[in-house]
Amino acid sequence: MAEEPARVITLIVVDDHPVVRDGLRGMFASAPEFEVLGEAADGVEGVEMAVLRDPDVVLMDLRMPGGGGVAAITELTRRGARSRVLVLTTYDTDSDTLPAIEAGATGYLLKDAPREELFTAVRAAADGRTVLSPAIASRLISRVRAPAASGGETLSAREREVLGLVARGTSNREIAAVLFISEATVKTHLTHVFAKLGAKDRAAAVAVAYDRGILG
């Protein structure tokens, strides 16, 4: 019986710097599991390309003349695009990552992330799993923190286990298998985690948890 061909993850690169686009294209071209379908220099062009070419993942810069990443993510979400958005942001200057979370981005990495970390993040994003760099979490924390950051309810041991697995990009199905519980129970734990941390979604919960020392 012949083996099924390996899945190829398709992506587009949206960044206003040609050198960054060239570097990313070359990096992904060196790995047969990825295929770069195109490049865009701003968010407006990126949205149109994503809708036209339907990649698995969009690598999205945040601050670009002519159309920023957050507006592009918002528009892709509005249009119901299938593509997952992985934000590549600069640690010192990009303060738009939380709005990107709220707009619908799936993952967040620094532009200087090592090659293998970026590849892993793209694979996770293609599967719809959250990838949040601890460094990015520290940048986000002042904006995602609940009003009473030092207060709130304490997470149970099981809730901490579930959140720890979420932080590693593990899907609900995989968490259920690891912890020998049902997916419904995983979702219930996450609902409780979000409520206790004052977080809207998985990425924000992970960011808050890093800041409070729940994850480290």
C-alpha positions in Angstrom: 0.0 0.0 0.0 1.5 3.3 -1.1 2.2 5.9 1.5 0.1 9.1 1.4 2.1 12.1 0.2 3.3 14.4 3.0 1.1 17.4 3.6 2.4 20.7 2.1 1.6 23.8 4.2 1.0 26.8 2.0 1.6 30.4 3.1 2.0 34.0 2.1 4.3 36.6 3.6 3.0 40.1 4.3 5.7 42.6 5.3 6.8 46.0 4.0 10.5 45.2 4.1 11.7 43.4 0.9 14.7 41.9 2.8 12.4 40.3 5.4 10.2 38.9 2.7 13.1 37.5 0.8 14.6 36.0 3.9 11.4 34.3 4.9 10.7 33.0 1.3 14.3 31.6 1.2 13.9 30.0 4.6 10.6 28.2 3.7 11.8 27.3 0.2 14.5 25.2 1.9 11.9 22.9 3.5 9.8 20.8 1.2 6.9 20.7 3.6 6.2 24.4 3.0 5.2 26.4 -0.2 5.2 30.2 -0.3 2.4 31.2 -2.6 3.2 34.9 -2.7 4.3 38.1 -0.9 2.6 41.3 -0.1 4.0 44.7 1.0 1.0 45.8 3.1 -2.1 44.6 4.7 -4.5 45.6 2.0 -2.5 43.7 -0.6 -2.1 40.8 1.8 -5.9 40.5 2.3 -6.6 40.3 -1.4 -3.8 37.8 -1.9 -5.0 35.6 1.0 -8.5 35.6 -0.4 -7.3 34.8 -3.9 -4.7 32.2 -3.1 -6.3 30.7 0.1 -3.0 29.8 1.9 -3.0 27.7 5.1 -1.1 30.4 6.9 -0.5 34.1 6.5 2.8 35.5 8.1 1.7 39.0 9.0 3.8 42.0 10.1 1.8 44.5 12.2 3.0 47.9 11.3 3.2 48.6 7.5 2.6 51.8 5.5 -0.5 51.6 3.4 -2.3 49.1 5.6 -1.4 47.5 8.9 -1.6 44.0 10.1 -4.4 44.4 12.6 -6.7 45.9 10.0 -5.8 43.1 7.7 -6.5 40.4 10.3 -9.9 42.1 11.0 -10.8 42.1 7.4 -9.8 38.5 6.8 -11.9 37.5 9.8 -14.8 39.5 8.5 -14.5 37.8 5.1 -14.5 34.4 6.8 -11.1 33.5 5.3 -9.8 30.0 6.0 -6.2 31.1 6.4 -4.7 31.2 9.9 -2.7 34.4 10.7 0.7 34.1 12.4 2.0 37.5 13.5 5.7 38.2 13.3 6.4 41.2 15.4 9.3 43.3 16.5 9.8 43.1 20.3 10.8 46.7 21.0 8.2 48.6 18.9 5.1 46.6 18.1 2.4 47.3 20.6 -0.5 46.2 18.4 -0.3 42.5 19.2 -3.3 42.5 21.6 -5.6 44.1 19.1 -4.3 41.4 16.7 -5.4 38.7 19.2 -8.8 40.3 19.4 -9.0 40.6 15.6 -8.4 36.8 15.2 -4.7 36.1 14.8 -3.7 32.6 15.8 0.0 33.0 16.8 2.6 35.5 17.7 6.4 35.3 17.3 9.3 37.7 17.3 11.0 38.3 14.0 14.3 37.0 15.3 12.8 33.6 16.2 15.0 30.7 15.2 14.2 28.8 12.0 12.9 25.7 13.8 10.8 27.7 16.2 9.2 29.5 13.2 8.6 26.3 11.4 7.0 24.7 14.5 4.8 27.8 14.9 3.6 27.7 11.2 2.7 24.0 11.6 0.8 24.8 14.7 -1.0 27.7 13.2 -1.9 25.6 10.1 -3.6 23.2 12.6 -5.4 26.1 14.3 -3.3 25.9 17.5 -2.2 29.0 19.5 1.5 29.8 19.5 2.5 32.6 21.9 6.1 33.5 22.6 6.8 34.1 26.3 8.6 37.3 25.3 5.5 38.5 23.4 3.4 37.6 26.4 5.5 39.9 28.6 4.9 42.7 26.1 1.2 42.1 26.0 0.6 41.7 29.7 -0.1 45.3 30.7 -3.0 45.3 28.1 -4.4 41.9 28.7 -4.2 41.9 32.5 -7.6 41.7 34.3 -8.5 44.9 36.2 -7.4 43.3 39.5 -4.3 41.6 38.2 -3.1 40.4 41.6 -6.5 39.1 42.6 -8.9 36.7 40.9 -9.6 33.1 41.7 -6.8 30.6 41.9 -6.5 28.0 39.1 -6.9 24.4 40.1 -4.1 21.9 39.5 -6.0 20.5 36.5 -6.7 23.9 35.1 -3.0 24.7 35.3 -2.2 21.4 33.5 -4.6 22.3 30.7 -3.3 25.8 30.4 0.3 24.6 30.3 -0.5 22.3 27.4 -2.3 25.2 25.6 0.8 27.3 26.0 2.7 24.6 24.1 0.3 24.8 21.2 -1.6 21.6 22.1 -5.1 21.2 20.6 -8.1 20.3 22.7 -8.2 16.8 21.3 -4.5 16.3 22.1 -5.0 17.7 25.6 -7.8 15.3 26.2 -5.7 12.3 25.1 -2.7 13.4 27.3 -4.9 13.9 30.4 -7.3 11.0 29.8 -10.3 13.3 29.8 -12.9 14.2 27.2 -12.7 17.1 24.9 -15.9 18.5 26.5 -14.1 18.4 29.9 -11.1 20.3 28.3 -13.4 23.0 27.0 -15.1 23.3 30.5 -11.7 23.7 32.1 -10.7 26.4 29.6 -14.0 28.2 30.2 -13.2 28.3 33.9 -9.6 29.4 33.1 -10.8 32.3 30.9 -13.2 33.5 33.6 -10.7 33.3 36.4 -7.9 35.1 34.4 -10.3 37.6 32.8 -9.1 36.5 29.4 -11.1 36.4 26.1 -9.3 33.5 24.5 -6.4 31.0 24.7 -3.6 33.4 23.7 -4.7 36.0 26.2 -5.0 33.4 29.0 -1.5 32.2 28.3 -0.2 35.8 28.4 -1.8 36.5 31.7 -0.6 33.2 33.1 3.0 34.0 32.2 2.7 37.4 33.9 1.3 36.0 37.1 3.8 33.2 37.3 1.2 30.5 36.7 3.3 29.5 33.7 7.1 29.9 33.6 
